[in-house]
Amino acid sequence: TAHVRRDVTALNNISMEAQNVTIITLNGQVTLLGPVGSAEEKSLIGSIAKRIARSPKSVHNNLEVKPPATTSN
């Protein structure tokens, strides 16, 4: 968990939501939870977790792409 968190927070070009995703590691399984700003962020964080876990099957990417905020005038 700490290694995934370190690599995610080291990214400068991701949203605040993406930097604060929940990372749970239990019995060698990594689960990613929470909102991210784009599909690219979801994929990037998933790739980091898979690289560190060394097994794509050990990562459950349950991150949700948050729709962009709309402003009303």
Number of C-alpha atoms within 10 A of each C-alpha: 15 10 11 22 17 11 14 21 15 11 13 9 10 18 14 13 15 25 21 15 20 16 16 16 15 8 6 11 14 24 19 20 17 17 22 23 19 18 12 12 22 21 13 16 24 22 16 16 27 19 13 15 19 11 13 16 10 16 22 16 20 14 23 18 17 13 10 8 7 6 5 4 3
